[in-house]
Amino acid sequence: MADIDEEIDRLYQGALDGFVAARNALARSARRPDLKQLEKPSAPAWAVNQLYWRSRPLFDRVVAAAEAVREAHASQLSGRAADVAGAEAAHREAVREAVAAARQHLVEAGQPPTAATLDAVSRTCQALPSSDAPGRLTRPLAPAGLEALAGLAIQALRPAPAPGASPSAAGPPTAPRPPADFESARQARARQARREAAEHAVANAEAKLAAADRAVAQADMALAEARAVVVTAERTLGERRIARDMAAAAVDAARLALTDPDQ
């Protein structure tokens, strides 16, 4: 049969609902019981996998934008000029377009693109690139956040060994103290992260409020329609009662005529 890695790649490209059946069939045909240990991806992981398999230019753009952000931060922390804001804006835009494409993959596959799923897709895209095999994710990823920035700062501030000196001669490296501007940058980024989280919460709350407003409007309309139906029914009932009373009077008159022919 074809190379087993290619078969596994096709497995992760396939429908999410059919993953387990396809995996077990592959394990039988390849006579590889260990393949049954391959974990079924979660919906967010599957959607990001589809970006790699079906929307590769977008996937590669997210990765390149993330690397550009890292390089910009490294340059800034080393004292060189860098357009950090521009790199971060380009990264956010690349992630936004990737999430939109992932949402479309979910819709086309009949998977519900819930807010929680798309949030996990967004966080996974922000965490790219990762050490996980691309196209074979099984769980959402978490962005590296400030820890990665701190690592860049330590690398940027570590002094280079003197020319001709060996690493052992230089002695054990000492951990440099982050400068005040780095601490300010860290605090600013923490504030920005809190602000983005608050904005996300506000956006979710506003979306729920809008949905509730629509539900109330629909209920009001249904109530108005029901009231109109009640009014019409009451009018019809009144008319039919009058018709019934008139018919009863006619019956009484006819019976009277039968019992008293002189009238």
C-alpha positions in Angstrom: 0.0 0.0 0.0 1.0 3.7 -0.2 3.4 5.2 2.3 1.8 5.0 5.7 2.5 8.7 6.5 0.6 9.6 3.4 -2.3 7.5 4.5 -2.2 9.1 7.9 -2.2 12.5 6.3 -5.3 11.6 4.3 -6.9 10.4 7.5 -6.5 13.9 9.0 -7.8 15.5 5.8 -11.0 13.5 6.0 -14.4 14.2 7.6 -14.3 14.6 11.3 -17.3 12.4 11.9 -15.8 9.6 10.0 -12.3 9.8 11.6 -12.6 6.8 13.9 -14.1 4.5 11.3 -11.4 5.5 8.7 -8.6 5.2 11.3 -9.7 1.7 12.3 -10.0 0.7 8.6 -6.5 2.0 8.0 -5.2 0.0 11.0 -6.7 -3.2 9.6 -5.6 -2.7 6.0 -2.1 -1.7 7.1 -1.9 -4.5 9.7 -0.9 -1.8 12.2 -3.0 -2.1 15.4 -1.0 0.8 16.9 -2.7 3.1 14.4 -5.9 2.8 16.5 -4.1 4.9 19.1 -4.3 7.9 16.8 -6.5 10.4 18.6 -9.6 11.9 16.9 -9.1 15.7 16.6 -11.4 18.1 18.4 -13.5 20.4 16.1 -11.1 23.4 16.5 -8.0 21.3 15.9 -9.7 19.7 12.8 -10.6 23.1 11.4 -7.0 24.3 11.8 -5.8 21.1 10.2 -8.0 21.9 7.2 -6.3 25.3 6.9 -3.0 23.4 6.4 -4.5 20.9 3.9 -7.0 23.0 2.0 -6.0 26.7 2.6 -2.2 26.4 2.7 -1.5 30.0 1.6 -3.5 31.3 4.6 -1.8 28.8 7.0 1.7 29.8 5.7 0.8 33.5 6.0 -0.1 33.1 9.7 3.2 31.3 10.4 5.2 33.9 8.5 3.4 36.7 10.3 4.1 35.1 13.7 7.8 34.8 12.8 7.8 38.4 11.7 6.3 39.5 15.1 9.0 37.4 16.9 11.8 39.0 14.8 10.4 42.5 15.4 10.4 41.9 19.2 13.9 40.5 19.2 15.1 43.5 17.2 13.5 45.9 19.5 14.8 44.2 22.7 18.3 44.3 21.1 18.0 48.0 20.7 17.4 48.0 17.0 14.6 49.8 15.2 11.6 47.6 14.5 8.0 48.1 13.5 6.5 45.9 16.2 3.0 47.4 15.9 3.0 46.9 12.1 4.1 43.3 12.5 1.5 42.6 15.2 -1.3 44.2 13.1 -0.3 42.0 10.1 -0.4 39.0 12.3 -3.8 39.8 13.7 -5.2 40.3 10.2 -3.7 37.0 9.0 -5.2 35.2 12.0 -8.6 36.9 11.4 -8.7 35.6 7.7 -7.5 32.2 8.8 -10.3 31.9 11.3 -12.9 33.0 8.7 -11.6 30.3 6.4 -11.6 27.7 9.2 -15.2 28.6 9.9 -16.1 28.0 6.3 -14.5 24.5 6.4 -16.6 23.7 9.5 -19.8 24.9 7.8 -19.1 22.9 4.7 -18.4 19.8 6.8 -21.6 20.2 8.7 -19.8 21.1 12.0 -21.4 23.9 14.1 -19.0 26.9 14.1 -19.9 27.9 17.7 -18.3 30.9 19.4 -16.3 28.5 21.7 -15.0 26.6 18.7 -14.0 29.7 16.7 -12.3 31.1 19.8 -10.2 28.0 20.2 -9.4 28.2 16.4 -8.2 31.8 16.9 -6.0 30.9 19.9 -4.6 27.9 18.0 -3.8 30.1 15.0 -2.1 32.6 17.3 0.0 29.8 18.7 1.4 28.9 15.3 4.0 27.7 14.5 4.3 25.0 17.0 6.3 21.8 17.5 3.2 19.7 16.7 3.0 18.1 13.3 1.2 20.5 11.0 -2.1 19.1 9.7 -2.3 16.5 12.5 -3.4 18.5 15.5 -5.7 16.8 17.9 -6.2 19.5 20.5 -6.2 23.4 20.3 -3.0 25.1 21.0 -2.3 28.0 23.5 -0.4 31.1 22.4 3.1 31.4 24.1 2.2 34.8 25.4 4.6 36.8 27.6 6.8 33.8 28.4 8.1 33.8 24.8 8.8 37.5 25.0 10.7 37.1 28.2 12.8 34.4 26.5 13.6 36.8 23.7 14.6 39.4 26.2 17.1 37.1 28.0 18.6 36.1 24.7 18.9 39.7 23.5 20.5 40.8 26.8 23.0 37.9 27.3 26.5 39.2 26.6 28.5 37.6 23.9 31.8 35.9 24.9 35.0 37.7 24.4 36.8 37.1 21.0 38.8 33.9 21.3 37.4 32.8 24.6 35.8 29.4 24.9 32.4 29.0 26.5 34.0 27.2 29.5 36.5 30.1 30.0 33.8 32.6 30.1 32.3 30.9 33.2 28.7 30.1 33.9 26.3 32.6 32.3 24.6 34.9 34.7 20.9 35.7 34.4 20.6 39.4 33.3 18.2 41.6 35.0 15.5 42.8 32.6 15.7 46.5 32.1 13.0 48.9 33.2 11.8 49.4 29.7 11.2 45.7 29.3 9.2 45.6 32.5 7.2 48.5 31.2 6.6 46.7 28.0 5.6 43.5 29.9 3.1 45.5 32.0 1.8 47.2 28.8 1.3 43.8 27.2 -0.5 42.5 30.3 -2.8 45.5 30.2 -3.4 45.0 26.5 -4.1 41.3 27.0 -6.6 42.2 29.7 -8.2 44.8 27.5 -8.5 42.4 24.6 -10.1 39.8 26.9 -12.5 42.5 28.2 -13.3 43.5 24.6 -13.9 39.9 23.7 -16.3 39.5 26.7 -18.1 42.7 25.7 -18.5 41.5 22.1 -19.9 38.2 23.3 -22.3 40.0 25.7 -23.4 42.3 22.9 -24.0 39.4 20.6 -26.1 37.7 23.2 -28.0 40.9 23.9 -28.7 41.3 20.2 -29.9 37.8 20.0 -32.2 38.4 23.0 -33.5 41.6 21.4 -34.4 39.6 18.3 -36.1 36.9 20.3 -38.1 39.6 22.2 -39.1 41.3 18.9 -40.2 37.9 17.5 -42.2 37.1 20.6 -43.9 40.6 20.5 -44.8 40.0 16.9 -46.1 36.5 17.7 -48.1 38.0 20.6 -49.6 40.7 18.3 -50.5 38.1 15.7 -52.1 35.9 18.4 -54.1 38.8 19.7 -55.3 39.6 16.2 -56.4 35.9 15.9 -58.2 36.1 19.2 -60.0 39.3 18.1 -61.0 37.7 14.8 -62.1 34.5 16.6 -64.2 36.5 19.1 -65.9 38.4 16.3 -66.6 35.2 14.4 -67.9 33.6 17.6 -70.3 36.5 18.2 -71.6 36.4 14.7 -72.2 32.7 14.9 -74.0 33.1 18.2 -76.3 35.7 16.7 -76.9 33.3 13.7 -77.6 30.5 16.1 -80.1 32.6 18.1 -81.8 33.7 14.9 -82.0 30.1 13.8 -83.4 29.0 17.2 -86.0 31.8 16.9 -87.0 30.5 13.4 -87.3 27.0 14.8 -89.6 28.2 17.6 -91.7 30.2 15.2 -92.1 27.2 12.9 -93.1 24.9 15.8 -95.6 27.5 16.9 -97.1 27.6 13.4 -97.5 23.8 13.5 -99.3 23.8 16.8 -101.6 26.8 16.0 -102.4 26.8 12.3 -104.8 29.9 12.8 -101.9 32.1 13.6 
